[in-house]
């Protein structure tokens, strides 16, 4: 028998690929509901603690807590310019206010005198 | 923003909107991405329930990393395909299911005049044959010939060279052509 007939041709294989694409399973309503519930839960988990902390609380966390702030305060006191913030360490809001990667003493005045939200 | 007004917004922009608290953005992203991820996972796993679990897990990971997403570094779909592949590979390693035993029945003899049945039978036959490929060959073939991605993006998803993608797809297609050739008649392929 013709050996070629034991294999599908390129065109026949393409026909099967198209059929597979057309017959792709669609997400059920139940699956979509679960996905959206996950999205909502994740959003809720993020928003609530940030709202309680406020901006300075968020900044404190981004700086590595109190240990990070004490080091930063020392550096600021000596007039150093610090580039310590990788973009993803700060929230989008914080990075807009601070102007990105570098923080100057003008933007964070007298940290020791500021009371942070608990 | 209304759901339909987001149709022109990129996946990446929608993700940033979601990270900033826009619930509609999550719905738009889910409607866009869930079918693609489900389809891809189903072709990797040949199991609807497992594919749904993988789809939910992959999108959960997307929701979690949304605040850290850096625009311009990667496409959301590229990242998601990679996550999906990893999740599928983990499942395949745990349960090496017998696809021959679970294969759905294909119509015997000459195909019926019902084109819908023929398309369904062909899709199922292809899924059965895909299950016989190695995981990497299957992933490359599905991404190229069913998801319609180009080789450079596939290379990025699979973390291999473009040449390696071409080799995987070529070998995978040869294997499919051989496996499915035996079922030519029942798939509705006739001479002349």
Interface residues (C-beta under 8 A of the other chain):
Chain A: X5 X6 X7 X8 X9 X10 X12 X13 X14 X15 X16 X17 X19 X20 X21 X22 X23 X24 X25 X26 X27 X28 X31 X32 X34 X35 X36 X38 X39 X40 X42 X43 X46 X47 X87 X88 X91 X92
Chain B: X16 X18 X19 X20 X21 X23 X26 X27 X30 X31 X34 X35 X38 X39 X42 X43 X48 X51 X52 X55 X56 X59 X60 X63 X64 X66 X67 X68 X70 X119 X120 X122 X123 X124 X125 X126 X127 X145 X146 X148 X173 X176 X177 X178 X180 X181 X182 X184 X187 X189 X191
